Every structure is written in structure tokens, then in C-alpha cells.
Amino acid sequence: WTECSGSFIVDEELQKMREPRLEIITVDETIPRATLEIDDVSIAFKSGPAEGLTVSDDIARKWSPSADIHITSTTLDTRDSQVATITEIERKGDGTATLKLDSAIAAVLTEKDQHGMGAEVMVTTRNIIIMGDVEYSEENNDGTEFEGGYLQIFHTPDVVQTIEGVQFMNMGQ
């Protein structure tokens, strides 16, 4: 008896097949027929498209539903980058949050999988929030604490500075 096992990847091409079938072909052409005993067959889901991304809660707080995101490729082919829209942000309570997406994305490498090679995620429609310190308290301030935050734009002669689409929170004193 010969035992064999392996994984079959059901990709888009296989899903389009009208009558998929599994053929077992022997490499020994002198054997015209073989008796096959197929026993202990199991089918299990190993992996598939992701419905969301898990990020730190600190990062998730800076993003919002309806934001479009771009996920960089973790292969050598730049065409493997992906786009999606955040539909919901689900806080886990353990310091992480899941960004639920409007469409499934192909699995990508994470920093946990391969340090320095994880996919990068960027927001392409961004509601920018500049947020000052929220830990300030009037009764505990000994004069050394600062309240809020500030935005400084350096002097740029002959260059008009325009700021739009930005939300400022906890700014000033």
C-alpha cells in the first residue's frame, strides 16, 4: 500500500469548474490499472480570505468606518496589493481591534509571521484627527503639566499653507 496526503487549494479557477474531479495518475505506466481504496477522507478548512484586519486599539482609534484602505503587497508582485473599505471597528478589550471590511481580502503576511515583512495598511480617505493630551486635570496640575496640544506651521515664504479636512481635539489651553 502507498499512502499519500496533501492539500488542495481551491482557487478562483477551480471554483469556476462545472464538474471538478480528482484524478489519480500513477507514474509507473506499466501498471494499466490499479485498485484504489480510499479511506479516511477528510475535508477541512485551512485558510481563506480574511474578513478583517486585527490592529492595535491605539491605531484603530485613529480610523473610522467608511474609510478606504490600501493594503500593500507582501510578495514581490506589486499587483498583489489590495483595497477595501472599513465597515465596522470591533474593539476586543485586549488592546486590539478588528477592522471589519466590505470585501474579503487575500491573507497577507503580518509582523508576527515575518518580522519586517508584514503588510502595511494605509488609509486613503482619511479623516485626520489631531488630538492633544487628554490626561490633563486642573486639580493635579502643579504648573509643569501642559493642557491640550498645538499645531505649528513653519514660516514658508512665498508658499501658501492650506489646512483642510482636519479635526482638532483637545487643543489649546
C-alpha positions as CSV (number, residue, x, y, z in Angstrom):
1,W,0.0,0.0,0.0
2,T,1.0,3.5,-0.6
3,E,-0.3,6.3,1.5
4,C,-0.5,9.9,0.3
5,S,-1.8,13.1,1.6
6,G,-1.8,16.7,0.5
7,S,-3.6,19.9,0.4
8,F,-5.7,21.1,-2.5
9,I,-6.1,24.8,-2.9
10,V,-9.5,25.8,-4.2
11,D,-8.7,29.0,-6.1
12,E,-10.9,31.1,-8.5
13,E,-10.1,28.8,-11.4
14,L,-11.2,25.7,-9.6
15,Q,-14.3,27.4,-8.4
16,K,-15.3,28.1,-12.0
17,M,-15.2,24.5,-13.0
18,R,-18.6,23.0,-13.8
19,E,-17.7,19.4,-13.0
20,P,-14.5,19.3,-10.9
21,R,-12.9,15.8,-10.5
22,L,-9.9,14.4,-8.8
23,E,-7.7,12.2,-11.0
24,I,-5.0,9.9,-9.6
25,I,-2.3,9.2,-12.1
26,T,0.5,6.7,-11.5
27,V,4.0,7.4,-12.6
28,D,4.5,3.7,-13.5
29,E,3.0,3.4,-17.0
30,T,3.5,-0.4,-16.9
31,I,0.6,-0.7,-14.5
32,P,-2.6,-0.4,-16.6
33,R,-5.0,-0.5,-13.7
34,A,-4.8,-0.1,-10.0
35,T,-7.2,-0.9,-7.2
36,L,-7.7,2.1,-5.1
37,E,-9.0,2.0,-1.6
38,I,-10.0,5.5,-0.5
39,D,-10.4,5.5,3.2
40,D,-10.4,8.1,5.9
41,V,-11.0,11.1,3.7
42,S,-11.5,14.4,5.5
43,I,-12.0,17.9,4.2
44,A,-11.1,20.7,6.5
45,F,-11.0,24.5,6.0
46,K,-7.4,25.6,6.5
47,S,-7.4,29.2,5.4
48,G,-9.2,31.6,3.1
49,P,-9.9,35.2,2.5
50,A,-9.8,37.5,5.6
51,E,-12.9,39.5,6.5
52,G,-10.9,42.0,8.5
53,L,-7.6,43.1,10.0
54,T,-6.5,43.0,13.6
55,V,-4.6,46.1,14.7
56,S,-3.7,47.6,18.0
57,D,-6.5,49.6,19.6
58,D,-4.4,52.7,19.5
59,I,-4.2,52.5,15.7
60,A,-7.9,51.6,15.4
61,R,-8.9,54.8,17.3
62,K,-7.4,56.9,14.5
63,W,-9.5,55.3,11.8
64,S,-13.3,55.2,11.3
65,P,-15.9,53.3,9.4
66,S,-16.3,54.3,5.7
67,A,-12.5,54.9,5.4
68,D,-10.9,53.4,2.3
69,I,-7.7,51.5,3.0
70,H,-4.9,50.2,0.8
71,I,-3.0,47.0,1.9
72,T,0.5,46.7,0.5
73,S,1.7,43.5,-1.2
74,T,3.7,41.1,0.8
75,T,5.0,39.4,-2.3
76,L,7.4,40.7,-4.9
77,D,4.5,41.5,-7.2
78,T,3.0,45.0,-6.6
79,R,-0.2,43.8,-8.2
80,D,-0.9,41.8,-5.0
81,S,-1.8,45.0,-3.2
82,Q,-5.4,45.2,-2.2
83,V,-8.1,47.8,-1.4
84,A,-11.1,47.7,0.9
85,T,-13.4,49.9,2.9
86,I,-13.7,49.7,6.7
87,T,-17.4,48.9,7.6
88,E,-17.0,48.5,11.4
89,I,-14.4,48.6,14.1
90,E,-14.8,46.0,16.7
91,R,-12.8,46.6,19.9
92,K,-11.6,43.3,21.5
93,G,-10.9,44.6,25.0
94,D,-7.3,43.1,25.0
95,G,-5.6,46.1,23.4
96,T,-6.5,45.1,19.9
97,A,-9.4,45.8,17.5
98,T,-10.6,44.2,14.3
99,L,-11.3,46.4,11.3
100,K,-14.2,44.7,9.5
101,L,-14.0,45.2,5.7
102,D,-16.6,45.5,3.0
103,S,-15.0,42.7,1.0
104,A,-12.8,39.7,1.8
105,I,-9.0,40.2,1.2
106,A,-6.4,37.6,0.5
107,A,-4.3,36.7,3.5
108,V,-1.2,38.7,4.0
109,L,2.0,38.4,6.0
110,T,1.9,40.0,9.4
111,E,4.8,41.2,11.6
112,K,4.2,38.2,13.7
113,D,4.6,35.9,10.6
114,Q,7.7,37.5,9.3
115,H,9.4,40.4,11.2
116,G,10.0,43.4,8.9
117,M,7.9,41.9,6.1
118,G,4.4,42.4,7.3
119,A,1.9,44.2,5.1
120,E,1.4,47.9,5.6
121,V,-2.1,49.3,5.8
122,M,-2.8,52.9,4.9
123,V,-6.0,55.0,4.9
124,T,-6.6,56.6,1.5
125,T,-9.7,58.5,2.6
126,R,-8.7,59.9,5.9
127,N,-10.5,61.9,8.5
128,I,-7.4,63.4,10.1
129,I,-7.7,64.0,13.8
130,I,-5.0,65.9,15.6
131,M,-5.6,65.2,19.3
132,G,-4.0,66.9,22.2
133,D,-3.3,65.3,25.6
134,V,-6.4,64.2,27.4
135,E,-4.7,63.3,30.7
136,Y,-4.6,66.9,32.0
137,S,-6.5,67.6,35.2
138,E,-6.9,71.0,36.8
139,E,-6.6,69.9,40.4
140,N,-3.4,67.9,39.9
141,N,-1.6,70.5,37.8
142,D,1.5,71.8,39.6
143,G,2.3,74.2,36.8
144,T,4.5,71.7,34.9
145,E,1.8,69.9,33.0
146,F,0.6,71.1,29.7
147,E,-3.0,71.1,28.6
148,G,-4.1,70.1,25.1
149,G,-1.9,70.4,22.1
150,Y,-1.0,72.9,19.4
151,L,-0.2,72.9,15.7
152,Q,2.7,74.9,14.4
153,I,3.4,75.7,10.8
154,F,6.8,76.9,10.0
155,H,7.2,80.1,8.1
156,T,7.4,79.3,4.4
157,P,8.0,82.5,2.3
158,D,6.0,82.6,-0.9
159,V,4.2,79.3,-0.2
160,V,0.6,79.5,0.8
161,Q,-0.3,76.9,3.5
162,T,-3.8,75.3,3.4
163,I,-5.1,73.0,6.0
164,E,-8.4,71.4,5.4
165,G,-10.2,68.2,6.3
166,V,-8.6,68.1,9.7
167,Q,-10.3,67.7,13.0
168,F,-8.6,69.3,16.1
169,M,-9.5,67.8,19.5
170,N,-8.2,68.8,23.0
171,M,-6.2,71.7,21.5
172,G,-5.1,74.9,23.3
173,Q,-5.5,75.8,26.9
